[in-house]
């Protein structure tokens, strides 16, 4: 299927916050209660219609474990348009690490990405971090980042997250910038990079399954 524009979306965040689950819910409308942590990177695509134009979202999933991240960071951030930083609203450590990811984005020298903060696992709202709003505002230091609460488990706000984010990016970018993204895009090259970034079969054999929503 042809498309008018392609937006590269990368999803980052601590381990077990539900990054893969968000992608699976959005692209495939599925949710697995038991899943293994992501090793390296992977991506899926989905086409949506915005203003009578077809937007292809290339959504990159990333490992949350630091020992894997350094191997692929330069490749994953290259030409990124949108960055979703995901945390678990029941896990304060994942909230605190947002600041580290913001520094990582700054150091990657991406050109004007749209950064969105995502609080996942909203279905567990009764266990949410105490004073979540105040703590998040303190971490963001009054920066005007968009914030969404989502649940990959029940699908709440997942479609809205991706649609509204893509719409905002499209509307706020000069047309020549959007065209540049398409003309420089080489899907086969991206797929080749994906297969070469990390090969950790031995690590996979030693992993145990973990719950993630």
N, C-alpha and C positions, 0 to 999 in steps of 0.2 A: 504494500500500500504506500502510495506517495504521501509526502507531508510537506508543509510549507516551511516550518521551522523545527529545529531540534534544540532542546534544552538539556544540558547535562546536569543532573541532580545528584549530589552525593549526600549520603546519610552517615553521620558520624555520631559517636557517643560511647559511653562506657559499655562494658560487656553486660549482656543480659538485660538491657533496657527495652529490647523489642524492636530493634532496627529491621532485622530480617522479617519479623512478623508483620510489621507495618507494610513492607513491600509486598509480601505475599497476600495480605488482605486487600491491598489496593489493586494489584495487577491480576491476581487469580481468584480473589474473594475466598481465600482459604485461611485457616488458622490451625496450627499444630500445637497441642499442649506440650509435647515433648519434642525438643529439637536440639541439635548439636550446635555449639558456637561456630560462627563463621570463621574460616581460616583464609586469610588473604582478602580477596575482593571478588565480587560477582556483580552482574547487573542484569536488569530486566528492562523491557521497554513497554510503553503504553501510549497509544494515540488518543488525544482528546481534541475537542472542537472549542475554539475560543474566537469570538468575533468572526465566525464563518471561515476560519482558517484551521488547518490541521496542525497541531503541535505534537511532536513526538518527544515524550519524556524518556530519557535514558537514565535510569535510576540505579545508582551504584551503591551497593551494600559493602560495608567495611567491617573488619574485625575490630572488636573493642579492646582486645588484649594488646598491651603496649609492645610485647616482644615480637608481635607480627607486624605492627603498624609501620615501623621505620623502613621496612623493606619495600613498601608500596606507596608511601606518601607522595613522593614527587609525581608519580604517574596518576594517582587518583585525583589530585588537585588540578592537574593540567587542564586548562580550558573549562573549568567548572563554572556554571552559570548560577546555580542555586545550591546552597549548603543548608541542610537541615541538621541541627544539633539536637539529639534526642536524649532525654533523661527520664528516669523512672520516678513518678511523683511520690512513690513510697520509699525511695532510697536517697537519703540525703547526700551520700558520697557522690552519686551520679550527678546530683545538682551542683555540688561544689566543683566538679570537674569541667563544668561549662566554661569557666574562665580559662582553663588550660586549652580547651579546643578553640576558643576565640583567639588566643595567642598563636596557636598553631596555624590558623587561617591567615592571620596577619603576616606571619613569617613565610607563608607559602607564596605570597605576592600574587594572588589571584586578582584579576582586574575586575573590580566592582561587582563582586558576587552579591546576590540577595541572600541574606542570612536570616533563618527562621528558627526559633526555639520551639521545641516540641516536648510537652510533658505527656508521656505515654502511661498507659495502665490506669486511665481515668475510671475504669470499672471498679478499681480498688480505692475509690475516693475516701472511704471511711478510714483508710490507713495512710492517708497522705501525710507528707511532711508538715510538721507544725509550722505555722507562719510562713507558708510556702511563698505567698505573694511578696512579702517583705524581703525574704531571703533572695528570691530571684531578682528583684529590683536592685538589691545591693550588689549582686554579682554583675549585673548588666550595666551598672553605673549610669542609669538613666538613658542608655542608648535606645533608640526607637526601633528595637527589633520586634517583628511580629511574633506572637505567641499563640500556639494552639494546644489545647488538651485533647488527646486522642485515646482511643482504646483499640488496639489491634484485635483484641479478643472479640468484642462485639461490633466493631466497625465504626463506632461513633467518631465523627469528624474526620475520618481518614480520607474519604473522597474530597471533602472540603479543603483539607490541608493541601493536597496536591493541586487541585484546580485553582484555588484562590492564589496560591503561591506562583503558579505558572502565569496566571492572568496578570498579577502585579508585575512580574518580571517583564512580560511582553509589553505592557503599557508604559513601563518606565525606561525602556531601552531605545536608543535611536535605531531607526530601521537599518542603517548601514551596519550597525553592530550585530543585529540579528542575522542579517544576510551573511556576514563574515563567519558566524558560527556554523552555518550550514555548509558554506563553500569549503571550509577547512576540515569538515568532518569526514572521517574515513572509518566506517563501521568495521570493516574487516581488520584494519590495523588495531582498532580498540580491542576487538576480540582476541587478536594475537597477543596483545599486551596482557590481557586478562589471563591468558593461559600460561604466560611466562613469569608473571609477577612473583608467585610464591608456589613452591611445591613442597608440601610438608606431610607426606603420607605417614611418616613415622609418628609425627605429632598426632595425626588423626587417630591412629590405632590406639594411642594411650588416652584419648579423651573419654570422658564419661558424659552421658546425656544429662542436660540441664533443662529445667523448666524455664520458659521464657514467654512472656506475653507483652 
